[in-house]
Amino acid sequence: MIPALQARGFEVHALGRRPPAATVVFHPVDLLDAEAVQASVGRVGAVHLLHLAWYAEPGLYWRSPVNLDWVAASLALVRAFREGGGARAVVAGTCAEYAWGPERLSEDAHCVPATLYGAAKDATQRVLTAYARETGLSFAWGRLFFLYGPREKSGRLVSDAIRALSSGERFGTSPGHQRRDFSHVADVAGAFAALVDSAVEGAVNIGSGAAVPVRVILEQIGQLTGRPDLIDFGARRLAESEPASIEADVSRLREAVGFHPRYDLGSGLTDTFGAYSERQA
Protein backbone atom coordinates (compact mmCIF):
# COMPACT_ATOMS: atom_id res chain seq x y z
CA MET A 1 0.00 0.00 0.00
CA ILE A 2 2.69 2.49 1.01
CA PRO A 3 4.67 2.26 -2.27
CA ALA A 4 1.44 2.83 -4.21
CA LEU A 5 0.76 6.01 -2.24
CA GLN A 6 4.35 7.22 -2.50
CA ALA A 7 4.29 6.65 -6.27
CA ARG A 8 1.49 9.21 -6.41
CA GLY A 9 3.56 11.77 -4.51
CA PHE A 10 2.05 11.38 -1.05
CA GLU A 11 4.17 11.82 2.06
CA VAL A 12 2.98 8.88 4.13
CA HIS A 13 2.53 8.90 7.90
CA ALA A 14 1.48 5.53 9.36
CA LEU A 15 -0.45 5.10 12.62
CA GLY A 16 -0.60 1.74 14.35
CA ARG A 17 0.89 -0.63 16.89
CA ARG A 18 3.74 -1.90 14.70
CA PRO A 19 5.78 0.01 12.10
CA PRO A 20 5.29 -1.09 8.48
CA ALA A 21 8.15 -2.60 6.50
CA ALA A 22 8.28 0.37 4.12
CA THR A 23 10.07 3.59 5.04
CA VAL A 24 7.52 6.08 6.34
CA VAL A 25 7.02 8.45 9.24
CA PHE A 26 5.62 6.10 11.89
CA HIS A 27 3.47 7.15 14.84
CA PRO A 28 2.96 4.33 17.37
CA VAL A 29 -0.60 4.39 18.64
CA ASP A 30 -3.38 1.96 19.56
CA LEU A 31 -6.19 2.85 17.17
CA LEU A 32 -8.70 1.55 19.71
CA ASP A 33 -7.61 4.31 22.12
CA ALA A 34 -9.67 7.32 21.00
CA GLU A 35 -7.75 9.89 23.07
CA ALA A 36 -4.37 8.67 21.83
CA VAL A 37 -5.65 8.67 18.25
CA GLN A 38 -6.90 12.23 18.55
CA ALA A 39 -3.50 13.38 19.82
CA SER A 40 -1.60 11.54 17.07
CA VAL A 41 -3.86 12.75 14.28
CA GLY A 42 -3.50 16.30 15.57
CA ARG A 43 0.29 16.07 15.47
CA VAL A 44 0.35 14.74 11.92
CA GLY A 45 -1.99 17.38 10.47
CA ALA A 46 -2.69 15.32 7.35
CA VAL A 47 -4.96 16.44 4.52
CA HIS A 48 -5.77 12.88 3.31
CA LEU A 49 -6.70 9.84 5.39
CA LEU A 50 -6.70 6.20 4.26
CA HIS A 51 -8.14 3.94 6.96
CA LEU A 52 -7.64 0.20 6.40
CA ALA A 53 -7.34 -1.16 9.94
CA TRP A 54 -9.95 -3.59 11.31
CA TYR A 55 -10.06 -6.92 13.11
CA ALA A 56 -9.44 -9.57 10.45
CA GLU A 57 -8.33 -12.82 12.10
CA PRO A 58 -9.14 -15.56 9.53
CA GLY A 59 -12.14 -17.66 10.52
CA LEU A 60 -13.01 -15.47 13.52
CA TYR A 61 -13.74 -11.97 12.28
CA TRP A 62 -17.11 -12.77 10.72
CA ARG A 63 -18.86 -13.10 14.10
CA SER A 64 -16.49 -11.52 16.62
CA PRO A 65 -17.83 -8.80 18.96
CA VAL A 66 -14.47 -7.06 18.40
CA ASN A 67 -16.14 -5.67 15.26
CA LEU A 68 -18.04 -3.31 17.55
CA ASP A 69 -14.79 -1.91 18.89
CA TRP A 70 -13.68 -1.11 15.37
CA VAL A 71 -16.91 0.67 14.54
CA ALA A 72 -16.27 3.06 17.43
CA ALA A 73 -12.56 3.37 16.60
CA SER A 74 -13.25 4.17 12.94
CA LEU A 75 -15.79 6.85 13.78
CA ALA A 76 -13.42 8.43 16.31
CA LEU A 77 -10.51 8.38 13.85
CA VAL A 78 -12.40 10.08 11.03
CA ARG A 79 -13.88 12.63 13.42
CA ALA A 80 -10.43 13.49 14.82
CA PHE A 81 -9.08 13.78 11.28
CA ARG A 82 -11.84 16.13 10.14
CA GLU A 83 -11.72 18.29 13.28
CA GLY A 84 -7.95 18.55 12.80
CA GLY A 85 -8.41 20.08 9.36
CA GLY A 86 -8.47 16.91 7.19
CA ALA A 87 -10.12 17.27 3.80
CA ARG A 88 -10.50 13.79 2.26
CA ALA A 89 -11.00 10.39 3.89
CA VAL A 90 -11.10 6.95 2.26
CA VAL A 91 -12.14 3.97 4.40
CA ALA A 92 -12.08 0.26 3.56
CA GLY A 93 -15.42 -1.52 3.51
CA THR A 94 -16.31 -5.02 2.38
CA CYS A 95 -18.40 -6.92 -0.14
CA ALA A 96 -19.95 -8.62 2.92
CA GLU A 97 -22.15 -5.53 3.27
CA TYR A 98 -24.15 -6.63 0.22
CA ALA A 99 -27.01 -9.08 0.00
CA TRP A 100 -25.10 -11.77 -1.90
CA GLY A 101 -26.87 -13.23 -4.88
CA PRO A 102 -26.28 -14.37 -8.45
CA GLU A 103 -26.14 -10.86 -9.90
CA ARG A 104 -22.95 -8.85 -10.36
CA LEU A 105 -22.83 -6.42 -7.45
CA SER A 106 -22.84 -2.71 -8.23
CA GLU A 107 -22.44 -0.02 -5.59
CA ASP A 108 -26.19 0.65 -5.49
CA ALA A 109 -27.03 -3.00 -4.82
CA HIS A 110 -29.08 -3.75 -1.72
CA CYS A 111 -27.02 -4.00 1.49
CA VAL A 112 -28.33 -6.72 3.82
CA PRO A 113 -25.27 -8.08 5.65
CA ALA A 114 -25.47 -11.71 6.73
CA THR A 115 -22.72 -11.44 9.37
CA LEU A 116 -21.78 -9.21 12.27
CA TYR A 117 -18.65 -8.16 10.38
CA GLY A 118 -20.67 -7.06 7.36
CA ALA A 119 -23.23 -5.27 9.53
CA ALA A 120 -20.50 -3.43 11.44
CA LYS A 121 -18.90 -2.22 8.22
CA ASP A 122 -22.25 -1.23 6.74
CA ALA A 123 -23.18 0.74 9.86
CA THR A 124 -19.81 2.51 9.84
CA GLN A 125 -20.29 3.51 6.21
CA ARG A 126 -23.76 4.90 6.85
CA VAL A 127 -22.68 7.00 9.84
CA LEU A 128 -19.55 8.32 8.11
CA THR A 129 -21.50 9.19 4.97
CA ALA A 130 -23.90 11.28 7.05
CA TYR A 131 -21.03 12.83 9.02
CA ALA A 132 -19.19 13.74 5.82
CA ARG A 133 -22.31 15.37 4.42
CA GLU A 134 -22.78 17.46 7.57
CA THR A 135 -19.13 18.56 7.83
CA GLY A 136 -18.17 18.96 4.18
CA LEU A 137 -15.63 16.12 4.30
CA SER A 138 -14.77 14.51 0.96
CA PHE A 139 -15.46 10.83 1.72
CA ALA A 140 -15.16 7.57 -0.22
CA TRP A 141 -15.81 3.99 0.87
CA GLY A 142 -13.88 1.21 -0.89
CA ARG A 143 -15.84 -2.05 -0.77
CA LEU A 144 -13.15 -4.71 -0.91
CA PHE A 145 -13.86 -8.11 -2.45
CA PHE A 146 -11.48 -11.09 -2.13
CA LEU A 147 -7.71 -10.73 -2.24
CA TYR A 148 -4.55 -12.81 -2.27
CA GLY A 149 -0.84 -12.20 -2.66
CA PRO A 150 2.63 -12.55 -1.16
CA ARG A 151 2.90 -12.87 2.63
CA GLU A 152 -0.80 -13.61 3.04
CA LYS A 153 -1.73 -15.01 6.45
CA SER A 154 -2.55 -18.68 6.83
CA GLY A 155 -6.22 -19.49 7.01
CA ARG A 156 -6.96 -18.13 3.54
CA LEU A 157 -7.54 -20.08 0.34
CA VAL A 158 -4.56 -19.18 -1.84
CA SER A 159 -1.91 -19.07 0.88
CA ASP A 160 -3.04 -22.33 2.45
CA ALA A 161 -3.16 -24.13 -0.90
CA ILE A 162 0.33 -22.97 -1.90
CA ARG A 163 1.83 -23.97 1.47
CA ALA A 164 0.15 -27.37 1.56
CA LEU A 165 0.87 -28.41 -2.02
CA SER A 166 4.45 -27.08 -1.94
CA SER A 167 5.04 -29.19 1.19
CA GLY A 168 3.62 -32.33 -0.41
CA GLU A 169 0.52 -32.30 1.78
CA ARG A 170 -2.98 -33.11 0.62
CA PHE A 171 -5.36 -30.16 0.34
CA GLY A 172 -8.98 -30.97 1.07
CA THR A 173 -11.53 -28.55 -0.31
CA SER A 174 -15.09 -28.21 -1.56
CA PRO A 175 -16.04 -29.20 -5.12
CA GLY A 176 -15.00 -25.63 -5.95
CA HIS A 177 -17.81 -24.57 -8.26
CA GLN A 178 -18.56 -21.37 -6.34
CA ARG A 179 -17.32 -18.28 -8.18
CA ARG A 180 -15.40 -15.56 -6.34
CA ASP A 181 -13.89 -12.22 -7.34
CA PHE A 182 -10.19 -12.30 -6.36
CA SER A 183 -7.61 -9.50 -6.81
CA HIS A 184 -3.86 -9.46 -6.27
CA VAL A 185 -2.95 -7.41 -3.19
CA ALA A 186 -0.77 -5.06 -5.26
CA ASP A 187 -3.77 -4.19 -7.42
CA VAL A 188 -5.89 -3.63 -4.32
CA ALA A 189 -3.23 -1.25 -2.99
CA GLY A 190 -3.12 0.56 -6.32
CA ALA A 191 -6.89 0.88 -6.39
CA PHE A 192 -7.07 2.40 -2.91
CA ALA A 193 -4.20 4.78 -3.70
CA ALA A 194 -5.99 5.88 -6.87
CA LEU A 195 -9.21 6.40 -4.90
CA VAL A 196 -7.42 8.55 -2.32
CA ASP A 197 -5.89 10.58 -5.13
CA SER A 198 -9.26 11.19 -6.79
CA ALA A 199 -12.28 13.32 -5.97
CA VAL A 200 -14.72 10.40 -6.25
CA GLU A 201 -17.11 10.17 -3.31
CA GLY A 202 -19.37 7.40 -2.00
CA ALA A 203 -18.99 3.65 -2.37
CA VAL A 204 -16.56 2.18 -4.90
CA ASN A 205 -16.09 -1.56 -5.44
CA ILE A 206 -12.48 -2.74 -5.16
CA GLY A 207 -12.31 -6.00 -7.11
CA SER A 208 -11.27 -7.55 -10.40
CA GLY A 209 -14.72 -7.53 -11.97
CA ALA A 210 -14.34 -11.18 -12.99
CA ALA A 211 -15.41 -13.92 -10.61
CA VAL A 212 -13.90 -17.34 -11.36
CA PRO A 213 -14.66 -20.77 -9.91
CA VAL A 214 -12.56 -21.58 -6.85
CA ARG A 215 -11.77 -24.85 -8.62
CA VAL A 216 -9.99 -22.94 -11.40
CA ILE A 217 -7.87 -21.03 -8.87
CA LEU A 218 -6.81 -24.24 -7.12
CA GLU A 219 -6.09 -26.02 -10.39
CA GLN A 220 -3.74 -23.20 -11.39
CA ILE A 221 -1.99 -23.43 -8.01
CA GLY A 222 -1.72 -27.18 -8.54
CA GLN A 223 0.05 -26.57 -11.86
CA LEU A 224 2.40 -23.98 -10.32
CA THR A 225 3.41 -26.29 -7.48
CA GLY A 226 3.54 -29.36 -9.70
CA ARG A 227 1.18 -31.24 -7.37
CA PRO A 228 -2.36 -31.04 -8.77
CA ASP A 229 -2.77 -34.66 -7.65
CA LEU A 230 -2.82 -33.55 -4.00
CA ILE A 231 -6.00 -31.47 -4.33
CA ASP A 232 -9.00 -33.33 -2.93
CA PHE A 233 -12.01 -31.65 -4.50
CA GLY A 234 -15.20 -32.54 -2.63
CA ALA A 235 -13.42 -33.52 0.59
CA ARG A 236 -15.28 -30.71 2.34
CA ARG A 237 -18.93 -29.90 1.97
CA LEU A 238 -19.74 -26.36 0.94
CA ALA A 239 -22.08 -24.68 3.42
CA GLU A 240 -25.59 -24.19 2.08
CA SER A 241 -25.37 -20.50 2.98
CA GLU A 242 -22.44 -19.99 0.57
CA PRO A 243 -23.62 -18.07 -2.53
CA ALA A 244 -22.91 -19.46 -5.97
CA SER A 245 -21.24 -16.25 -7.12
CA ILE A 246 -19.80 -13.05 -5.64
CA GLU A 247 -18.65 -10.68 -8.37
CA ALA A 248 -17.95 -6.95 -8.36
CA ASP A 249 -19.17 -4.48 -10.92
CA VAL A 250 -16.01 -2.35 -11.20
CA SER A 251 -17.31 0.17 -13.74
CA ARG A 252 -16.99 3.00 -11.23
CA LEU A 253 -13.44 2.00 -10.27
CA ARG A 254 -12.40 1.87 -13.94
CA GLU A 255 -14.30 4.88 -15.32
CA ALA A 256 -14.63 7.38 -12.46
CA VAL A 257 -11.44 6.57 -10.51
CA GLY A 258 -9.47 5.57 -13.61
CA PHE A 259 -7.80 2.51 -12.10
CA HIS A 260 -6.88 -0.58 -14.13
CA PRO A 261 -5.18 -3.64 -12.59
CA ARG A 262 -1.71 -4.88 -13.46
CA TYR A 263 -2.34 -8.57 -12.76
CA ASP A 264 -4.78 -11.08 -14.18
CA LEU A 265 -5.40 -14.29 -12.26
CA GLY A 266 -2.63 -16.25 -13.95
CA SER A 267 0.12 -13.66 -13.53
CA GLY A 268 -1.04 -12.85 -10.00
CA LEU A 269 -0.88 -16.46 -8.84
CA THR A 270 2.52 -16.86 -10.52
CA ASP A 271 3.82 -13.80 -8.65
CA THR A 272 2.42 -15.08 -5.35
CA PHE A 273 3.90 -18.54 -5.78
CA GLY A 274 7.26 -17.05 -6.83
CA ALA A 275 7.39 -14.90 -3.69
CA TYR A 276 6.61 -17.93 -1.53
CA SER A 277 9.33 -19.99 -3.22
CA GLU A 278 11.89 -17.24 -2.71
CA ARG A 279 11.12 -17.04 1.01
CA GLN A 280 11.44 -20.81 1.36
CA ALA A 281 14.76 -20.76 -0.46
C-alpha positions in Angstrom: 0.0 0.0 0.0 2.7 2.5 1.0 4.7 2.3 -2.3 1.4 2.8 -4.2 0.8 6.0 -2.2 4.3 7.2 -2.5 4.3 6.7 -6.3 1.5 9.2 -6.4 3.6 11.8 -4.5 2.1 11.4 -1.0 4.2 11.8 2.1 3.0 8.9 4.1 2.5 8.9 7.9 1.5 5.5 9.4 -0.5 5.1 12.6 -0.6 1.7 14.3 0.9 -0.6 16.9 3.7 -1.9 14.7 5.8 0.0 12.1 5.3 -1.1 8.5 8.1 -2.6 6.5 8.3 0.4 4.1 10.1 3.6 5.0 7.5 6.1 6.3 7.0 8.4 9.2 5.6 6.1 11.9 3.5 7.2 14.8 3.0 4.3 17.4 -0.6 4.4 18.6 -3.4 2.0 19.6 -6.2 2.8 17.2 -8.7 1.6 19.7 -7.6 4.3 22.1 -9.7 7.3 21.0 -7.8 9.9 23.1 -4.4 8.7 21.8 -5.6 8.7 18.3 -6.9 12.2 18.6 -3.5 13.4 19.8 -1.6 11.5 17.1 -3.9 12.8 14.3 -3.5 16.3 15.6 0.3 16.1 15.5 0.3 14.7 11.9 -2.0 17.4 10.5 -2.7 15.3 7.4 -5.0 16.4 4.5 -5.8 12.9 3.3 -6.7 9.8 5.4 -6.7 6.2 4.3 -8.1 3.9 7.0 -7.6 0.2 6.4 -7.3 -1.2 9.9 -9.9 -3.6 11.3 -10.1 -6.9 13.1 -9.4 -9.6 10.4 -8.3 -12.8 12.1 -9.1 -15.6 9.5 -12.1 -17.7 10.5 -13.0 -15.5 13.5 -13.7 -12.0 12.3 -17.1 -12.8 10.7 -18.9 -13.1 14.1 -16.5 -11.5 16.6 -17.8 -8.8 19.0 -14.5 -7.1 18.4 -16.1 -5.7 15.3 -18.0 -3.3 17.6 -14.8 -1.9 18.9 -13.7 -1.1 15.4 -16.9 0.7 14.5 -16.3 3.1 17.4 -12.6 3.4 16.6 -13.2 4.2 12.9 -15.8 6.9 13.8 -13.4 8.4 16.3 -10.5 8.4 13.8 -12.4 10.1 11.0 -13.9 12.6 13.4 -10.4 13.5 14.8 -9.1 13.8 11.3 -11.8 16.1 10.1 -11.7 18.3 13.3 -8.0 18.5 12.8 -8.4 20.1 9.4 -8.5 16.9 7.2 -10.1 17.3 3.8 -10.5 13.8 2.3 -11.0 10.4 3.9 -11.1 6.9 2.3 -12.1 4.0 4.4 -12.1 0.3 3.6 -15.4 -1.5 3.5 -16.3 -5.0 2.4 -18.4 -6.9 -0.1 -20.0 -8.6 2.9 -22.2 -5.5 3.3 -24.1 -6.6 0.2 -27.0 -9.1 0.0 -25.1 -11.8 -1.9 -26.9 -13.2 -4.9 -26.3 -14.4 -8.5 -26.1 -10.9 -9.9 -23.0 -8.8 -10.4 -22.8 -6.4 -7.4 -22.8 -2.7 -8.2 -22.4 0.0 -5.6 -26.2 0.7 -5.5 -27.0 -3.0 -4.8 -29.1 -3.8 -1.7 -27.0 -4.0 1.5 -28.3 -6.7 3.8 -25.3 -8.1 5.6 -25.5 -11.7 6.7 -22.7 -11.4 9.4 -21.8 -9.2 12.3 -18.7 -8.2 10.4 -20.7 -7.1 7.4 -23.2 -5.3 9.5 -20.5 -3.4 11.4 -18.9 -2.2 8.2 -22.2 -1.2 6.7 -23.2 0.7 9.9 -19.8 2.5 9.8 -20.3 3.5 6.2 -23.8 4.9 6.8 -22.7 7.0 9.8 -19.6 8.3 8.1 -21.5 9.2 5.0 -23.9 11.3 7.0 -21.0 12.8 9.0 -19.2 13.7 5.8 -22.3 15.4 4.4 -22.8 17.5 7.6 -19.1 18.6 7.8 -18.2 19.0 4.2 -15.6 16.1 4.3 -14.8 14.5 1.0 -15.5 10.8 1.7 -15.2 7.6 -0.2 -15.8 4.0 0.9 -13.9 1.2 -0.9 -15.8 -2.1 -0.8 -13.1 -4.7 -0.9 -13.9 -8.1 -2.5 -11.5 -11.1 -2.1 -7.7 -10.7 -2.2 -4.6 -12.8 -2.3 -0.8 -12.2 -2.7 2.6 -12.6 -1.2 2.9 -12.9 2.6 -0.8 -13.6 3.0 -1.7 -15.0 6.4 -2.5 -18.7 6.8 -6.2 -19.5 7.0 -7.0 -18.1 3.5 -7.5 -20.1 0.3 -4.6 -19.2 -1.8 -1.9 -19.1 0.9 -3.0 -22.3 2.5 -3.2 -24.1 -0.9 0.3 -23.0 -1.9 1.8 -24.0 1.5 0.2 -27.4 1.6 0.9 -28.4 -2.0 4.4 -27.1 -1.9 5.0 -29.2 1.2 3.6 -32.3 -0.4 0.5 -32.3 1.8 -3.0 -33.1 0.6 -5.4 -30.2 0.3 -9.0 -31.0 1.1 -11.5 -28.5 -0.3 -15.1 -28.2 -1.6 -16.0 -29.2 -5.1 -15.0 -25.6 -6.0 -17.8 -24.6 -8.3 -18.6 -21.4 -6.3 -17.3 -18.3 -8.2 -15.4 -15.6 -6.3 -13.9 -12.2 -7.3 -10.2 -12.3 -6.4 -7.6 -9.5 -6.8 -3.9 -9.5 -6.3 -3.0 -7.4 -3.2 -0.8 -5.1 -5.3 -3.8 -4.2 -7.4 -5.9 -3.6 -4.3 -3.2 -1.3 -3.0 -3.1 0.6 -6.3 -6.9 0.9 -6.4 -7.1 2.4 -2.9 -4.2 4.8 -3.7 -6.0 5.9 -6.9 -9.2 6.4 -4.9 -7.4 8.5 -2.3 -5.9 10.6 -5.1 -9.3 11.2 -6.8 -12.3 13.3 -6.0 -14.7 10.4 -6.2 -17.1 10.2 -3.3 -19.4 7.4 -2.0 -19.0 3.7 -2.4 -16.6 2.2 -4.9 -16.1 -1.6 -5.4 -12.5 -2.7 -5.2 -12.3 -6.0 -7.1 -11.3 -7.5 -10.4 -14.7 -7.5 -12.0 -14.3 -11.2 -13.0 -15.4 -13.9 -10.6 -13.9 -17.3 -11.4 -14.7 -20.8 -9.9 -12.6 -21.6 -6.9 -11.8 -24.9 -8.6 -10.0 -22.9 -11.4 -7.9 -21.0 -8.9 -6.8 -24.2 -7.1 -6.1 -26.0 -10.4 -3.7 -23.2 -11.4 -2.0 -23.4 -8.0 -1.7 -27.2 -8.5 0.0 -26.6 -11.9 2.4 -24.0 -10.3 3.4 -26.3 -7.5 3.5 -29.4 -9.7 1.2 -31.2 -7.4 -2.4 -31.0 -8.8 -2.8 -34.7 -7.6 -2.8 -33.6 -4.0 -6.0 -31.5 -4.3 -9.0 -33.3 -2.9 -12.0 -31.6 -4.5 -15.2 -32.5 -2.6 -13.4 -33.5 0.6 -15.3 -30.7 2.3 -18.9 -29.9 2.0 -19.7 -26.4 0.9 -22.1 -24.7 3.4 -25.6 -24.2 2.1 -25.4 -20.5 3.0 -22.4 -20.0 0.6 -23.6 -18.1 -2.5 -22.9 -19.5 -6.0 -21.2 -16.2 -7.1 -19.8 -13.1 -5.6 -18.6 -10.7 -8.4 -17.9 -6.9 -8.4 -19.2 -4.5 -10.9 -16.0 -2.3 -11.2 -17.3 0.2 -13.7 -17.0 3.0 -11.2 -13.4 2.0 -10.3 -12.4 1.9 -13.9 -14.3 4.9 -15.3 -14.6 7.4 -12.5 -11.4 6.6 -10.5 -9.5 5.6 -13.6 -7.8 2.5 -12.1 -6.9 -0.6 -14.1 -5.2 -3.6 -12.6 -1.7 -4.9 -13.5 -2.3 -8.6 -12.8 -4.8 -11.1 -14.2 -5.4 -14.3 -12.3 -2.6 -16.2 -14.0 0.1 -13.7 -13.5 -1.0 -12.9 -10.0 -0.9 -16.5 -8.8 2.5 -16.9 -10.5 3.8 -13.8 -8.7 2.4 -15.1 -5.4 3.9 -18.5 -5.8 7.3 -17.0 -6.8 7.4 -14.9 -3.7 6.6 -17.9 -1.5 9.3 -20.0 -3.2 11.9 -17.2 -2.7 11.1 -17.0 1.0 11.4 -20.8 1.4 14.8 -20.8 -0.5 
